[in-house]
């Protein structure tokens, strides 16, 4: 029986076993994006609980994950921004890059008296440019508006600022896009977890994070899309947006402001990076783990945890890339 067919939903106790010793199999070590970390923890806990594979994953941010991958200190990395050509050129073992799941970047806020915030694309850019400083300006309650953003190098930040650059010429010329940018305003938190912590502990705060982290007192704003519709981040709107992404030869692709009345405008893929050669005995295990993550059962868990499963061409290309991971 293949690993993919043995993958099943984990119990709460199984979540504690993701890094635990299982049998004598060597552990695979990975690091990178915090954006997909809750889903990865679920997937890897399932494998560990069944004695199939041990995967130790450190959610240190996309930038740190890619640095470790380039340095050769991990078996695989995860990033919400595709690896850059100059980074890939420094990897002598070659790079296999594949999308693994999609996700929406929610604009989350903590404001009890603001029940249904709707933001135009201009308003969102103006919030992060520091031009909107109070909830009165948004006509959704009263008081000071506190902005939260990432403090670390982040693929989530790249996707978010890439969309802001598509929404606003002012943002593009004054700040631009990148894993790290010079923020005009706000408080920084490390990882999606750090931003969520700031938002939860700061009434009147607003920030960007993966939909999976919008919990408790946090609510998602409905964001205006390219078609002029106000759309919440969810499976349907994320799937509609992902259908606009076309992958290049390196399986990278993006659309920072997708077309379609039902598309959520800040939707991104997240990628895994493996070495094309030099994996030795771990090559077969890497292929099996990646195939399990791309299996119907595993992708079926994505929506339950706030992510958007891969489908059709995206899924076919990702599965085909796994075969390129050699020993």
N, C-alpha and C positions, 0 to 999 in steps of 0.2 A: 504494500500500500504506500502510495506517495505521501510526502509531507503535506502537500496541498489538501489531500483528501482526509488527512487526520486532523486538520485544523478545525477547531470548534470553539464556540464562545467560552470565555474564561469566567470562573467564579471570582468573587472579590478576593478570596485568599490566593488565587492563582496569580493575581497581579503582583504579589510580593515575591514571586518566584522567578521573575524575569532575569535576574542576575545570579540566581542560585545555582549551585553545582547540580548537574543532572548527569548521572552515569559517568562515563569516562571520556565523553566527546569533548574535544577542545572548544573553547568559547570563541565566538566571532566578536570582534571589538569594533564598534562604530561610534561616530560622533557627528554632531552637526545640528541641524535645524530644530528649534523648539516648536515651530508651527505644527508639525505632525506628531510631536512627542506623545500626546495621549493615545493616539491610535497605534503608534509603534509599541508603546508599553503593553497595550492589549494584545497585539499580535505576538510579541515576543514572550509574554507571559503564557499564552496558549501553548507555544512550542515547548517552553521550559517545563510546564506542568505535565506534559505528556512524555517527557524524556526524549524528545526528538532533537532539539537543538538548544544550545545556550547562546544567547545574544546579549552582550553587554553594550548598551547604548547610552551615551552621554549627551544630553540635550544642552549643548554649549553655545548654540547659535551657528548659523550657516557659515559666517566668516571664519570662525574658529575651526569648524569641521573641515572646511576646504584647506585651511592651513595645515591641519594634521594629516589630511590625505596627501597633499603635495609633499609633506615631510616623510611620508611612509610609515607613520606611527599607528595607523588604524588599518583594519581590513576593509572597511568601507566608510563612506561619508554620506551625509544627507544635506541637501541645500534647497532653499526656496528660490534661488537664482541659479541658472545654469553656470557651470564652470566657465571662466573666461579663457580665451585662447592662450594668453600668456601664462596662465596658471597650468593649463593642460600641457603646455610645451615643456614644463619643468618635471612632468611625471614620466620618467624613463620607462616605466612598465606599461604605459598606455592607459587610456581611460575608456571605460564603458559607462555611459550615462543613460539613465532611463527614467521617465516619469513613473511615479509609483501611486500617487493619488492626487486629487484636486482639493481645493478648499477656497472658501470665501473669506476675505478680510473684512470683518465687521467693524463698524464705527460704533463702539460701545460707550454708554454713558451711565452715570450714577446720579439720577435726579428724580426723586420720588414724585414731585409734582409735574413732571413732564412725561406724559403717558405715551405719546406717539410722535416722537421727533421725526420730522422729514427734512432732509438736507438737499439743497441743490448742489451741483458740483462746484459752483463758485463759492457757496457758503462753506463747504468743506475745506477748500483751499484757503479761504480767508480765516478760518479758525486756526489753521496751522501756520499761517503767516502772521498771526497775532492781531488781525484786524477786527475780529469778533472776540470780545473779552467778557461779555455778560450773556446770561440766558435771556434777558429782555430783548437783546438784538435778534435772537432766534424765535421770539414770541412763544417761549415754552418755559414758563416759570420765571423766577427772579434770582438774582445773586451772581456772584463771580463765577466765571467759567475757567476751570483749570485744565490745561492740555497735558496729556501723558503720551510719551513716545518711547521708542527703544533707545537705550544707551549703548548697546553693543552692536557690532557688525552683524547685520541681519538680512536674510533674504526676504523676510516679511516686509522690512523697511524698503528694500528695493522695489518690490511689487507695489507697495503703497505709494511711494514717491514717484514711481513710473506712471501710475494712474493720475496722481496729482499733476504731473507734467503734461499729461494728455488733457486734463480738465482745465488747466489754467496757464496761460502764457506767462503771467507774472510769476507763478511758482517755478516754471521751467527756467526762466531767466534769472531769478533771484536765488533759487535753492537747487533745483535740478533733482536728479534721481541717483540712487546708489544704495549700497548696503549700509553706509554711514553718510549722514549729511549734517550740515551746520544748521541746526534747528533754530528758527527765529524766536521760538517761545516754547515753554513747557518744561515738564519734569521727566527725567529719563529713568526707565526701569530695565533691568537685564532680563532678556527673554520675554516671551509672551506671558510667562508666569509673573515676571516683575511688573509688567504693565497692568496685568489684571489686579495685582496686589495694590498698586497705586489707585486704580479706579475704585476698587472695593473700599478702600480706606479713606477716600476723599469725596465726600458728597459734593456734587457740582462738577465732577471731573468728566472728561471725554477723551477717548483715545482709540487707537486701532489695534486689533488683535484677531487671531483666528477665531472663527465662529464658535469653535469648541470651547473657548474660554469664557464665553458670555453666559455667566451663571449668577445665581443669587440675586443681588440687588441690581445687577447690570442688565440693561436693555439694549437691543440693537436699533440703530436708526435706519429708517427707510431712506435709501440713497437714490437720487435721480440718475437714471441711466442715459445712454446716448439717444434713446428714442424719446426721452422726456418723461418717462414713467418713474414713479417712486417704488423701489423694489427692496424687499427685505432679503438678507442673506439666508438661503436655505438650499435644499437639494435641487429643487426645480430651477431656481434662478441661477444656481451655480452650474448645473448641467447645461443650461441654455448658453451660458457664457463660455464654458469649455469647448462647446461645439464650434466656436469661432477660431480656436487655436490650431495653427498648422505647424507641425514640427519640421525642423530642418534635418540635415544629415546627421547632426550630433544629437538629435532628439530634443533640441531646445526649441521653445516657442512661447510666445506671449501675445496677449491682446489687452492693452491697458484700458480700453474703453470699448467693449464689444458691442456689436450691433444686436438688435432684437428687442422687442417690447418687454420680453420676460427676462432679459439677462441682468444679473447683478454686476455692476460695473467694475468691482475690484475682486476678481477671481483669478486664482493662480494655480499652477501645477507645483508640486514639490518633487525633487529628483533624488535618486540614489546614485552614488558614484562608486564604481569598483575598478580594480586593476584588470587590465586585459590579459596580463601574463604575470608570472612570478607568484601565483597564489598557492602553489604546491598542493598539499593534501586538503587545503581549505576550499579549493575551487569548487568541488562537487557540492560541498555544504552551502557555499554562497549561492550557487545556482538553485539549489533546492529551497533555501530560505526565500530568495527573491521570487521564485515561482509560487511559493505559498502565499506571499504577500499580494501577488497578482491573481490569485485564485478567486473563483466566484464567491466562495464562502468568506474569504478575508475581505474582499472588496465590498461584500454585502454588509459588513460591520461598519463601513465608513459613515454612512448616513446616521446611524444610531449615535455616533460619537461626534457629529458635527462636521463631517467631511463630504467630499463629492467623489464617488467612485469613478474609476476610468471605464470608458466604454468604447466600443467600435474601433476606429482606427488607432486612437491613442493606446488602447489596451493591446491591440495586435502588435504594434510596433514595440511597446515595452516588453512584451513577452519574447519577441524575436531577439531583442538585444541581450537577454540573459544568456543565450547560447554562446555569446562572444567572451564570456568570462572563462579564461583558460587557466591551466595549471602552470 
